[in-house]
Amino acid sequence: MFFSVVIPTYNRLPILQKCLRALENQQLSVDSVISGYEVVVVDDGSRDGTLEWLELYSQEFSLLRSLSQVHQGPATARNLGVQEAKGDTIIFIDSDLVVTRHFLQAHANALVRGKQKLKSDRLFTYGWVINTCNFAQPTSEPYKLTDFSAAYFATGNVAIPRQWLEIAGLFDTRFQLYGWEDLELGVRLKQLGLKLLKCPEAVGYHWHPPFSLEQIPGMIDREIQRGRMGVLFYQKHPTWEVRMMIQMSWLHRLLWGVLSMGGWLNERTMAPCLQWLINRGKSQLALEISRIFLNWYNVQSVYAAYAEANLNIRQKAGEPKPKG
């Protein structure tokens, strides 16, 4: 078993450095099934000196191969990484993830156990992702209830036989904005019969800076992008399950509409309360509260993008544009 760890990155140099050093110092068991591994970083057009740093410090990382592309998003970057990878097994992580010393061995052990149990390699393993804002010691963060994920296939920490990625067709590069490219591939993998095996021993610590009001405009923009990409996801897989995932249902519209009081509770009206919490060291609580209006932006974006997509379909079919 030869692992290729594929990491797309975009303007995350400080935490990428920690990510790569953690991967360079992996500990494999004496009888490990891992014959070797490589780390494939794909720089997605970063402007923070990432590519220059990778070239300058290439001697420090014996297992690293770096690739670059103009900024096209993580779907295209991961595809490039897979296409250039040497491994028969691909591990996807994000560039702001710092893993433990036994990360690769844990994934390998879980893959072997799963193959023996299922008598098939139609499987992939998904490790724990623990969120932290502790940059100095990210791996000191304990697992929290808010770290739980019910996602079937998410590229924050997943290991999968390469052949199934190639059979499924890799990532859809039309997902150039934020969100859903990995879960959409997951739908195709599920259709191929692949089983998800949880692997809590393969732990990655997902670093993000402490929440501040200055982050909110960017977070709103990502929610709007996620809404637009959610509609593309639904167009490819028009099922009720996908509608619920992208929050395109009357239930989500009602829920976040009521909680946000029709948008009255927003980044402006809630700013004093959020800042009060941040000043008292409760930035995580402030972040969770901000999700009220962030989700409302997402739901509005989903419905706006869906209406726009339907209008484009009607116009292509020669139907007149609705009045008003």
Short mmCIF file of the C-alpha atoms (twelve columns), coordinates in Angstrom:
data_MODEL
# 
_entry.id   MODEL 
# 
loop_
_atom_site.group_PDB 
_atom_site.id 
_atom_site.type_symbol 
_atom_site.label_atom_id 
_atom_site.label_alt_id 
_atom_site.label_comp_id 
_atom_site.label_asym_id 
_atom_site.label_seq_id 
_atom_site.Cartn_x 
_atom_site.Cartn_y 
_atom_site.Cartn_z 
_atom_site.pdbx_PDB_model_num 
ATOM 1   C CA . MET A 1   0.000   0.000  0.000   1 
ATOM 2   C CA . PHE A 2   1.548   3.278  -1.162  1 
ATOM 3   C CA . PHE A 3   -0.117  6.466  0.051   1 
ATOM 4   C CA . SER A 4   -0.303  9.741  -1.833  1 
ATOM 5   C CA . VAL A 5   -1.464  12.540 0.455   1 
ATOM 6   C CA . VAL A 6   -3.046  15.149 -1.828  1 
ATOM 7   C CA . ILE A 7   -3.330  18.673 -0.430  1 
ATOM 8   C CA . PRO A 8   -4.729  21.653 -2.350  1 
ATOM 9   C CA . THR A 9   -3.731  24.997 -0.866  1 
ATOM 10  C CA . TYR A 10  -4.602  28.637 -1.407  1 
ATOM 11  C CA . ASN A 11  -3.053  31.434 0.671   1 
ATOM 12  C CA . ARG A 12  -2.537  29.336 3.826   1 
ATOM 13  C CA . LEU A 13  1.238   29.337 4.129   1 
ATOM 14  C CA . PRO A 14  1.695   29.593 7.946   1 
ATOM 15  C CA . ILE A 15  -0.569  26.650 8.783   1 
ATOM 16  C CA . LEU A 16  0.554   24.726 5.669   1 
ATOM 17  C CA . GLN A 17  4.057   24.713 7.142   1 
ATOM 18  C CA . LYS A 18  2.758   22.957 10.273  1 
ATOM 19  C CA . CYS A 19  0.683   20.599 8.121   1 
ATOM 20  C CA . LEU A 20  3.704   19.480 6.084   1 
ATOM 21  C CA . ARG A 21  6.013   19.076 9.062   1 
ATOM 22  C CA . ALA A 22  3.462   16.827 10.759  1 
ATOM 23  C CA . LEU A 23  3.291   14.638 7.654   1 
ATOM 24  C CA . GLU A 24  7.074   14.509 7.345   1 
ATOM 25  C CA . ASN A 25  7.315   13.049 10.861  1 
ATOM 26  C CA . GLN A 26  4.903   10.134 10.574  1 
ATOM 27  C CA . GLN A 27  5.596   6.983  12.577  1 
ATOM 28  C CA . LEU A 28  4.815   3.673  10.883  1 
ATOM 29  C CA . SER A 29  4.678   0.332  12.688  1 
ATOM 30  C CA . VAL A 30  7.397   -2.247 12.086  1 
ATOM 31  C CA . ASP A 31  4.987   -4.565 10.257  1 
ATOM 32  C CA . SER A 32  3.146   -1.754 8.460   1 
ATOM 33  C CA . VAL A 33  1.364   -2.510 5.194   1 
ATOM 34  C CA . ILE A 34  2.456   0.935  4.031   1 
ATOM 35  C CA . SER A 35  5.340   0.452  1.612   1 
ATOM 36  C CA . GLY A 36  5.867   4.194  1.335   1 
ATOM 37  C CA . TYR A 37  4.115   7.520  0.983   1 
ATOM 38  C CA . GLU A 38  4.405   10.895 -0.671  1 
ATOM 39  C CA . VAL A 39  2.875   14.308 -0.045  1 
ATOM 40  C CA . VAL A 40  1.539   16.084 -3.132  1 
ATOM 41  C CA . VAL A 41  0.784   19.780 -2.583  1 
ATOM 42  C CA . VAL A 42  -1.074  21.628 -5.323  1 
ATOM 43  C CA . ASP A 43  -0.766  25.391 -5.024  1 
ATOM 44  C CA . ASP A 44  -3.969  26.880 -6.423  1 
ATOM 45  C CA . GLY A 45  -2.533  30.241 -7.447  1 
ATOM 46  C CA . SER A 46  -1.650  31.486 -3.954  1 
ATOM 47  C CA . ARG A 47  -0.434  35.074 -3.593  1 
ATOM 48  C CA . ASP A 48  1.142   34.717 -0.138  1 
ATOM 49  C CA . GLY A 49  4.502   33.265 -1.207  1 
ATOM 50  C CA . THR A 50  3.435   29.618 -0.846  1 
ATOM 51  C CA . LEU A 51  5.044   28.418 -4.074  1 
ATOM 52  C CA . GLU A 52  8.294   30.273 -3.372  1 
ATOM 53  C CA . TRP A 53  8.430   28.818 0.155   1 
ATOM 54  C CA . LEU A 54  7.832   25.289 -1.153  1 
ATOM 55  C CA . GLU A 55  10.722  25.684 -3.583  1 
ATOM 56  C CA . LEU A 56  13.018  27.268 -0.978  1 
ATOM 57  C CA . TYR A 57  12.414  24.585 1.658   1 
ATOM 58  C CA . SER A 58  12.136  21.574 -0.643  1 
ATOM 59  C CA . GLN A 59  15.254  20.015 0.924   1 
ATOM 60  C CA . GLU A 60  13.554  19.909 4.334   1 
ATOM 61  C CA . PHE A 61  10.718  17.731 3.044   1 
ATOM 62  C CA . SER A 62  12.050  14.539 1.481   1 
ATOM 63  C CA . LEU A 63  8.580   13.196 0.666   1 
ATOM 64  C CA . LEU A 64  7.115   16.379 -0.803  1 
ATOM 65  C CA . ARG A 65  6.197   17.059 -4.415  1 
ATOM 66  C CA . SER A 66  4.724   20.472 -5.214  1 
ATOM 67  C CA . LEU A 67  2.576   21.367 -8.208  1 
ATOM 68  C CA . SER A 68  0.936   24.635 -9.173  1 
ATOM 69  C CA . GLN A 69  -1.939  25.943 -11.253 1 
ATOM 70  C CA . VAL A 70  -3.721  29.230 -11.841 1 
ATOM 71  C CA . HIS A 71  -6.510  29.737 -9.320  1 
ATOM 72  C CA . GLN A 72  -9.327  27.371 -10.309 1 
ATOM 73  C CA . GLY A 73  -10.562 26.014 -6.994  1 
ATOM 74  C CA . PRO A 74  -9.971  22.856 -4.934  1 
ATOM 75  C CA . ALA A 75  -11.792 20.475 -7.293  1 
ATOM 76  C CA . THR A 76  -9.353  21.140 -10.137 1 
ATOM 77  C CA . ALA A 77  -6.408  21.174 -7.720  1 
ATOM 78  C CA . ARG A 78  -7.303  17.787 -6.222  1 
ATOM 79  C CA . ASN A 79  -7.784  16.305 -9.683  1 
ATOM 80  C CA . LEU A 80  -4.303  17.473 -10.667 1 
ATOM 81  C CA . GLY A 81  -2.900  15.991 -7.480  1 
ATOM 82  C CA . VAL A 82  -4.531  12.617 -8.113  1 
ATOM 83  C CA . GLN A 83  -3.459  12.545 -11.746 1 
ATOM 84  C CA . GLU A 84  0.171   13.213 -10.777 1 
ATOM 85  C CA . ALA A 85  0.153   10.978 -7.676  1 
ATOM 86  C CA . LYS A 86  2.161   7.742  -7.572  1 
ATOM 87  C CA . GLY A 87  0.128   5.985  -4.896  1 
ATOM 88  C CA . ASP A 88  -2.491  3.260  -5.163  1 
ATOM 89  C CA . THR A 89  -4.295  4.854  -2.207  1 
ATOM 90  C CA . ILE A 90  -5.152  8.545  -1.968  1 
ATOM 91  C CA . ILE A 91  -5.513  10.504 1.240   1 
ATOM 92  C CA . PHE A 92  -7.181  13.899 0.993   1 
ATOM 93  C CA . ILE A 93  -6.621  16.506 3.665   1 
ATOM 94  C CA . ASP A 94  -6.894  20.277 3.663   1 
ATOM 95  C CA . SER A 95  -3.851  22.498 3.998   1 
ATOM 96  C CA . ASP A 96  -5.013  23.855 7.361   1 
ATOM 97  C CA . LEU A 97  -5.041  20.398 8.956   1 
ATOM 98  C CA . VAL A 98  -2.310  19.248 11.365  1 
ATOM 99  C CA . VAL A 99  -2.249  15.480 11.901  1 
ATOM 100 C CA . THR A 100 -0.887  13.250 14.654  1 
ATOM 101 C CA . ARG A 101 2.214   11.052 14.276  1 
ATOM 102 C CA . HIS A 102 0.214   7.850  13.698  1 
ATOM 103 C CA . PHE A 103 -2.226  9.398  11.219  1 
ATOM 104 C CA . LEU A 104 -1.188  7.407  8.142   1 
ATOM 105 C CA . GLN A 105 -0.816  4.140  10.061  1 
ATOM 106 C CA . ALA A 106 -4.319  4.556  11.506  1 
ATOM 107 C CA . HIS A 107 -5.841  4.956  8.044   1 
ATOM 108 C CA . ALA A 108 -3.882  1.950  6.769   1 
ATOM 109 C CA . ASN A 109 -5.009  -0.260 9.662   1 
ATOM 110 C CA . ALA A 110 -8.638  0.744  9.140   1 
ATOM 111 C CA . LEU A 111 -8.461  0.068  5.395   1 
ATOM 112 C CA . VAL A 112 -6.998  -3.399 5.979   1 
ATOM 113 C CA . ARG A 113 -9.608  -4.277 8.623   1 
ATOM 114 C CA . GLY A 114 -12.402 -3.000 6.420   1 
ATOM 115 C CA . LYS A 115 -11.241 -4.977 3.401   1 
ATOM 116 C CA . GLN A 116 -11.052 -8.160 5.475   1 
ATOM 117 C CA . LYS A 117 -14.499 -7.574 6.964   1 
ATOM 118 C CA . LEU A 118 -16.248 -6.610 3.717   1 
ATOM 119 C CA . LYS A 119 -14.147 -8.932 1.524   1 
ATOM 120 C CA . SER A 120 -13.939 -6.024 -0.905  1 
ATOM 121 C CA . ASP A 121 -12.030 -2.791 -1.397  1 
ATOM 122 C CA . ARG A 122 -15.209 -0.840 -2.103  1 
ATOM 123 C CA . LEU A 123 -14.608 1.311  0.946   1 
ATOM 124 C CA . PHE A 124 -12.902 4.395  2.266   1 
ATOM 125 C CA . THR A 125 -11.946 5.589  5.725   1 
ATOM 126 C CA . TYR A 126 -12.864 8.904  7.286   1 
ATOM 127 C CA . GLY A 127 -10.888 10.210 10.256  1 
ATOM 128 C CA . TRP A 128 -11.738 12.667 12.982  1 
ATOM 129 C CA . VAL A 129 -11.454 16.393 12.275  1 
ATOM 130 C CA . ILE A 130 -11.119 18.485 15.424  1 
ATOM 131 C CA . ASN A 131 -11.538 22.230 15.022  1 
ATOM 132 C CA . THR A 132 -9.147  24.501 16.871  1 
ATOM 133 C CA . CYS A 133 -7.989  28.120 16.901  1 
ATOM 134 C CA . ASN A 134 -4.816  27.263 18.849  1 
ATOM 135 C CA . PHE A 135 -2.071  27.950 16.314  1 
ATOM 136 C CA . ALA A 136 0.840   27.308 18.672  1 
ATOM 137 C CA . GLN A 137 -0.351  23.823 19.715  1 
ATOM 138 C CA . PRO A 138 -3.251  22.771 17.478  1 
ATOM 139 C CA . THR A 139 -3.022  19.099 18.490  1 
ATOM 140 C CA . SER A 140 -3.809  19.966 22.136  1 
ATOM 141 C CA . GLU A 141 -7.478  20.632 21.354  1 
ATOM 142 C CA . PRO A 142 -9.945  18.046 22.762  1 
ATOM 143 C CA . TYR A 143 -12.711 16.517 20.660  1 
ATOM 144 C CA . LYS A 144 -15.979 18.453 21.017  1 
ATOM 145 C CA . LEU A 145 -19.605 17.715 20.172  1 
ATOM 146 C CA . THR A 146 -19.473 20.446 17.515  1 
ATOM 147 C CA . ASP A 147 -16.694 18.499 15.746  1 
ATOM 148 C CA . PHE A 148 -19.057 15.664 14.815  1 
ATOM 149 C CA . SER A 149 -19.691 15.284 11.097  1 
ATOM 150 C CA . ALA A 150 -22.405 13.213 9.440   1 
ATOM 151 C CA . ALA A 151 -20.942 13.737 5.958   1 
ATOM 152 C CA . TYR A 152 -20.545 10.637 3.813   1 
ATOM 153 C CA . PHE A 153 -17.470 11.785 1.868   1 
ATOM 154 C CA . ALA A 154 -15.602 14.927 2.910   1 
ATOM 155 C CA . THR A 155 -12.047 15.663 1.831   1 
ATOM 156 C CA . GLY A 156 -10.876 17.102 5.153   1 
ATOM 157 C CA . ASN A 157 -9.554  13.686 6.231   1 
ATOM 158 C CA . VAL A 158 -10.300 10.696 4.012   1 
ATOM 159 C CA . ALA A 159 -8.389  7.719  2.552   1 
ATOM 160 C CA . ILE A 160 -9.634  5.839  -0.508  1 
ATOM 161 C CA . PRO A 161 -8.295  3.371  -3.103  1 
ATOM 162 C CA . ARG A 162 -7.305  5.391  -6.140  1 
ATOM 163 C CA . GLN A 163 -9.139  3.185  -8.607  1 
ATOM 164 C CA . TRP A 164 -12.538 4.174  -7.230  1 
ATOM 165 C CA . LEU A 165 -11.803 7.855  -7.657  1 
ATOM 166 C CA . GLU A 166 -10.869 7.209  -11.275 1 
ATOM 167 C CA . ILE A 167 -13.921 5.016  -11.909 1 
ATOM 168 C CA . ALA A 168 -16.196 7.665  -10.350 1 
ATOM 169 C CA . GLY A 169 -14.620 10.328 -12.566 1 
ATOM 170 C CA . LEU A 170 -12.772 12.464 -9.970  1 
ATOM 171 C CA . PHE A 171 -14.102 15.877 -8.930  1 
ATOM 172 C CA . ASP A 172 -16.430 17.899 -11.122 1 
ATOM 173 C CA . THR A 173 -14.380 20.996 -12.031 1 
ATOM 174 C CA . ARG A 174 -17.519 23.078 -12.573 1 
ATOM 175 C CA . PHE A 175 -17.503 23.519 -8.792  1 
ATOM 176 C CA . GLN A 176 -15.183 26.520 -8.931  1 
ATOM 177 C CA . LEU A 177 -16.798 28.470 -6.099  1 
ATOM 178 C CA . TYR A 178 -16.898 27.450 -2.442  1 
ATOM 179 C CA . GLY A 179 -18.531 24.196 -1.402  1 
ATOM 180 C CA . TRP A 180 -20.026 20.803 -2.313  1 
ATOM 181 C CA . GLU A 181 -17.440 19.405 -4.757  1 
ATOM 182 C CA . ASP A 182 -16.449 16.645 -2.346  1 
ATOM 183 C CA . LEU A 183 -19.973 15.699 -1.287  1 
ATOM 184 C CA . GLU A 184 -21.040 15.569 -4.934  1 
ATOM 185 C CA . LEU A 185 -18.255 13.090 -5.655  1 
ATOM 186 C CA . GLY A 186 -19.461 11.225 -2.577  1 
ATOM 187 C CA . VAL A 187 -22.870 10.705 -4.188  1 
ATOM 188 C CA . ARG A 188 -21.181 9.032  -7.165  1 
ATOM 189 C CA . LEU A 189 -19.023 6.895  -4.900  1 
ATOM 190 C CA . LYS A 190 -22.105 5.785  -2.980  1 
ATOM 191 C CA . GLN A 191 -23.739 4.808  -6.267  1 
ATOM 192 C CA . LEU A 192 -20.704 2.562  -6.891  1 
ATOM 193 C CA . GLY A 193 -21.396 0.829  -3.588  1 
ATOM 194 C CA . LEU A 194 -18.487 2.172  -1.517  1 
ATOM 195 C CA . LYS A 195 -18.827 1.902  2.245   1 
ATOM 196 C CA . LEU A 196 -17.790 4.586  4.706   1 
ATOM 197 C CA . LEU A 197 -15.675 3.368  7.613   1 
ATOM 198 C CA . LYS A 198 -15.116 5.801  10.485  1 
ATOM 199 C CA . CYS A 199 -11.522 5.932  11.683  1 
ATOM 200 C CA . PRO A 200 -11.337 8.044  14.865  1 
ATOM 201 C CA . GLU A 201 -7.690  7.038  15.390  1 
ATOM 202 C CA . ALA A 202 -6.691  9.088  12.315  1 
ATOM 203 C CA . VAL A 203 -6.974  12.520 13.872  1 
ATOM 204 C CA . GLY A 204 -6.486  15.833 12.122  1 
ATOM 205 C CA . TYR A 205 -6.715  19.236 13.808  1 
ATOM 206 C CA . HIS A 206 -8.390  21.813 11.593  1 
ATOM 207 C CA . TRP A 207 -6.993  25.216 12.448  1 
ATOM 208 C CA . HIS A 208 -8.838  28.471 11.925  1 
ATOM 209 C CA . PRO A 209 -8.192  31.898 13.479  1 
ATOM 210 C CA . PRO A 210 -10.383 32.948 16.433  1 
ATOM 211 C CA . PHE A 211 -13.680 34.392 15.254  1 
ATOM 212 C CA . SER A 212 -13.802 38.169 14.799  1 
ATOM 213 C CA . LEU A 213 -16.238 40.592 13.212  1 
ATOM 214 C CA . GLU A 214 -13.696 41.307 10.459  1 
ATOM 215 C CA . GLN A 215 -14.222 37.753 9.158   1 
ATOM 216 C CA . ILE A 216 -17.958 38.157 8.622   1 
ATOM 217 C CA . PRO A 217 -17.959 39.687 5.083   1 
ATOM 218 C CA . GLY A 218 -15.831 36.801 3.818   1 
ATOM 219 C CA . MET A 219 -18.053 34.266 5.604   1 
ATOM 220 C CA . ILE A 220 -21.165 35.789 4.027   1 
ATOM 221 C CA . ASP A 221 -19.535 35.618 0.596   1 
ATOM 222 C CA . ARG A 222 -18.717 31.927 1.133   1 
ATOM 223 C CA . GLU A 223 -22.328 31.213 2.111   1 
ATOM 224 C CA . ILE A 224 -23.537 32.894 -1.075  1 
ATOM 225 C CA . GLN A 225 -21.038 30.868 -3.113  1 
ATOM 226 C CA . ARG A 226 -22.069 27.698 -1.293  1 
ATOM 227 C CA . GLY A 227 -25.673 28.390 -2.201  1 
ATOM 228 C CA . ARG A 228 -24.839 28.728 -5.885  1 
ATOM 229 C CA . MET A 229 -22.752 25.559 -5.906  1 
ATOM 230 C CA . GLY A 230 -25.521 23.790 -3.985  1 
ATOM 231 C CA . VAL A 231 -27.871 24.355 -6.924  1 
ATOM 232 C CA . LEU A 232 -25.290 22.836 -9.289  1 
ATOM 233 C CA . PHE A 233 -25.126 19.866 -6.907  1 
ATOM 234 C CA . TYR A 234 -28.922 19.517 -7.049  1 
ATOM 235 C CA . GLN A 235 -28.999 19.834 -10.837 1 
ATOM 236 C CA . LYS A 236 -26.640 16.846 -11.052 1 
ATOM 237 C CA . HIS A 237 -28.490 14.823 -8.400  1 
ATOM 238 C CA . PRO A 238 -32.106 16.030 -8.111  1 
ATOM 239 C CA . THR A 239 -33.037 14.076 -4.997  1 
ATOM 240 C CA . TRP A 240 -34.712 14.979 -1.723  1 
ATOM 241 C CA . GLU A 241 -31.538 14.004 0.122   1 
ATOM 242 C CA . VAL A 242 -29.513 16.597 -1.793  1 
ATOM 243 C CA . ARG A 243 -32.230 19.227 -1.309  1 
ATOM 244 C CA . MET A 244 -31.924 18.727 2.442   1 
ATOM 245 C CA . MET A 245 -28.126 18.878 2.276   1 
ATOM 246 C CA . ILE A 246 -28.093 22.205 0.436   1 
ATOM 247 C CA . GLN A 247 -30.956 23.624 2.577   1 
ATOM 248 C CA . MET A 248 -33.366 23.990 -0.352  1 
ATOM 249 C CA . SER A 249 -36.587 23.107 1.445   1 
ATOM 250 C CA . TRP A 250 -39.508 24.950 2.987   1 
ATOM 251 C CA . LEU A 251 -38.299 23.713 6.379   1 
ATOM 252 C CA . HIS A 252 -34.919 25.473 6.067   1 
ATOM 253 C CA . ARG A 253 -36.531 28.576 4.615   1 
ATOM 254 C CA . LEU A 254 -38.957 28.730 7.531   1 
ATOM 255 C CA . LEU A 255 -36.382 27.833 10.197  1 
ATOM 256 C CA . TRP A 256 -33.704 30.373 9.295   1 
ATOM 257 C CA . GLY A 257 -36.274 32.963 8.254   1 
ATOM 258 C CA . VAL A 258 -37.889 32.789 11.690  1 
ATOM 259 C CA . LEU A 259 -34.603 32.618 13.633  1 
ATOM 260 C CA . SER A 260 -33.203 35.604 11.742  1 
ATOM 261 C CA . MET A 261 -36.558 37.418 11.960  1 
ATOM 262 C CA . GLY A 262 -36.721 37.647 8.189   1 
ATOM 263 C CA . GLY A 263 -33.162 38.917 7.999   1 
ATOM 264 C CA . TRP A 264 -33.545 41.604 10.676  1 
ATOM 265 C CA . LEU A 265 -31.013 39.772 12.812  1 
ATOM 266 C CA . ASN A 266 -27.956 40.201 10.616  1 
ATOM 267 C CA . GLU A 267 -24.279 41.121 10.702  1 
ATOM 268 C CA . ARG A 268 -25.121 44.756 11.501  1 
ATOM 269 C CA . THR A 269 -27.801 44.380 14.146  1 
ATOM 270 C CA . MET A 270 -25.998 41.518 15.912  1 
ATOM 271 C CA . ALA A 271 -22.526 43.063 15.814  1 
ATOM 272 C CA . PRO A 272 -22.672 44.584 19.344  1 
ATOM 273 C CA . CYS A 273 -23.756 41.262 20.902  1 
ATOM 274 C CA . LEU A 274 -21.130 39.288 18.975  1 
ATOM 275 C CA . GLN A 275 -18.367 41.735 19.914  1 
ATOM 276 C CA . TRP A 276 -19.467 41.602 23.581  1 
ATOM 277 C CA . LEU A 277 -19.049 37.818 23.540  1 
ATOM 278 C CA . ILE A 278 -15.685 38.027 21.764  1 
ATOM 279 C CA . ASN A 279 -14.396 40.531 24.323  1 
ATOM 280 C CA . ARG A 280 -15.260 38.058 27.068  1 
ATOM 281 C CA . GLY A 281 -13.355 35.202 25.472  1 
ATOM 282 C CA . LYS A 282 -16.427 33.504 24.011  1 
ATOM 283 C CA . SER A 283 -15.529 33.747 20.329  1 
ATOM 284 C CA . GLN A 284 -16.739 30.196 19.612  1 
ATOM 285 C CA . LEU A 285 -20.183 31.008 21.014  1 
ATOM 286 C CA . ALA A 286 -20.229 34.206 18.957  1 
ATOM 287 C CA . LEU A 287 -19.426 32.147 15.858  1 
ATOM 288 C CA . GLU A 288 -22.248 29.695 16.542  1 
ATOM 289 C CA . ILE A 289 -24.729 32.562 17.030  1 
ATOM 290 C CA . SER A 290 -23.585 34.193 13.784  1 
ATOM 291 C CA . ARG A 291 -24.652 31.030 11.947  1 
ATOM 292 C CA . ILE A 292 -28.243 32.284 12.324  1 
ATOM 293 C CA . PHE A 293 -27.780 34.994 9.718   1 
ATOM 294 C CA . LEU A 294 -25.091 33.084 7.782   1 
ATOM 295 C CA . ASN A 295 -27.536 30.241 7.132   1 
ATOM 296 C CA . TRP A 296 -30.189 32.757 6.101   1 
ATOM 297 C CA . TYR A 297 -27.769 34.165 3.505   1 
ATOM 298 C CA . ASN A 298 -27.134 30.610 2.298   1 
ATOM 299 C CA . VAL A 299 -30.838 29.749 1.945   1 
ATOM 300 C CA . GLN A 300 -31.533 32.988 0.098   1 
ATOM 301 C CA . SER A 301 -28.615 32.288 -2.238  1 
ATOM 302 C CA . VAL A 302 -29.864 28.758 -2.947  1 
ATOM 303 C CA . TYR A 303 -33.321 29.943 -3.968  1 
ATOM 304 C CA . ALA A 304 -31.966 32.878 -5.997  1 
ATOM 305 C CA . ALA A 305 -29.563 30.599 -7.876  1 
ATOM 306 C CA . TYR A 306 -32.304 28.012 -8.433  1 
ATOM 307 C CA . ALA A 307 -34.647 30.653 -9.871  1 
ATOM 308 C CA . GLU A 308 -31.866 31.926 -12.117 1 
ATOM 309 C CA . ALA A 309 -31.085 28.399 -13.335 1 
ATOM 310 C CA . ASN A 310 -34.752 27.738 -14.158 1 
ATOM 311 C CA . LEU A 311 -34.994 31.043 -16.003 1 
ATOM 312 C CA . ASN A 312 -31.960 30.153 -18.101 1 
ATOM 313 C CA . ILE A 313 -33.505 26.781 -18.946 1 
ATOM 314 C CA . ARG A 314 -36.758 28.411 -20.051 1 
ATOM 315 C CA . GLN A 315 -34.948 30.988 -22.154 1 
ATOM 316 C CA . LYS A 316 -32.891 28.283 -23.862 1 
ATOM 317 C CA . ALA A 317 -36.133 26.456 -24.607 1 
ATOM 318 C CA . GLY A 318 -37.514 29.615 -26.237 1 
ATOM 319 C CA . GLU A 319 -40.057 30.429 -23.541 1 
ATOM 320 C CA . PRO A 320 -40.769 34.134 -22.976 1 
ATOM 321 C CA . LYS A 321 -39.254 35.815 -19.915 1 
ATOM 322 C CA . PRO A 322 -41.846 36.129 -17.102 1 
ATOM 323 C CA . LYS A 323 -43.172 39.665 -16.578 1 
ATOM 324 C CA . GLY A 324 -42.148 41.495 -13.408 1 
# 
